[in-house]
Amino acid sequence: MCHKNGSRRILESTASTIRNDKEEVEKLVIVNRDITDRKHAEEQLAHNALHDAMTGLPNRRLFLDRLQRCFAEAQHDFTFHYAVVLLDLDRFKIFNDTMGTVGEQWPAIR
């Protein structure tokens, strides 16, 4: 929903009926609750599960998910092709360990 200040809000709505003596629906009560902050927190948690905290780059879990999707797609569509490239950088572990310990001092790479 669009708020009067122009921002977008996410609402959760619950509807209940009010019946008369003949059990006919006479009125409808709708309660709306703003859940925008909760949804944004859920999205952030989902992002954090699939990206490195220091760099913001996709992590192994996301890589494996995408690889599994490619594999499944290739099983159904023989014209679908994909490749995996492995890169071995000498002494990268030293660099990674050093950057990881002082990660607060380095800006996130996007």
N, C-alpha and C positions, 0 to 999 in steps of 0.2 A: 504494500500500500504506500502511496505517496503522502508524506506528512505535509502539513501546511508550510513548513519551512523549506520544502523541496527535497528533503532527505527521504530515502526509501526505508520503510519499516517492514518487519516480518511479523505477522500476527498469527496467533493460534486462536481459533474460534470454536466455541462450544454452544450448541443449540439444544434447547429443551422446549417441550410443548406444555401448554397449560390447557387442560381439558375442562369442558363444562359438565353438568350433571348427566348428560347423555353420552359422555365419553367422546365427544367430538372435539377436535382440536379447535380451540377458540383463540389462543394467542401463542406467540412464539417468543421465547426469551433467548437472546443471543449475547454471549459474553465474549469479548475480545481481550486478548492479553498480548502485550508487546514482548516478543521473544527474540528480538533482533540481537541483543548482546549475547544471549545463549547460542544462537546460530553462528555468530561470528567466532565465539570461543570454540565451538565444535569444528568449524572450518580450520581454525588455527591448529587445533590438535591433530586433525587429519593431515595437514601440511607438515607439521613437525614430525609425524611418524614416517614420512616419506622423503624428508630432506635433512641434510646435515645442519646441525644447530649453528656451527661457526660460519660456514660459507653460504648456506642456503641452497647448495647444489643438491640434486637428486642423490639419494643414498642407495645402498645395495638392495634394500627391500623394494624400492620403486623400480630399479633396474630388473630385478627378478620378475616383478609383476608384468612389466612391459614385454620382457622376453617370453614369458608364458603366454601372453596375449598373441604375440607374433607367431609362436609355435602353433597355437590353436587355430589361428587364422590360416596358416599355411596348410594345416591338415584338411581344412574345408575348401580352400581355394588354391589350386595348384599353380595359379599365375602369380600368387603373392610370394614375394621373395624378401628375405631379410638377411643381414649379416651382423656378426659380432666382431669387433676389433678389440684386441687386447694390447695394451701398451705397458711396457715395463720400463720405468724410469730408474736409473741408477741412483741409489741413496735417497730415494723419495721418502722412505720411512723416517729418516732423520729430519728432513724438512717438515714432514707432516707432524711428527712428535713435537718439534720445536714450536710450530705454529699453533698446535693444539694447546700447549701450556700457556701461551700468551694470547689466546684467541680474543680476549676482551679488548686488547689494544688494536686489533686489526679490524677494519671495516668489513662488513659482509660483502662477499662477491656475488653479484646478481647477473 
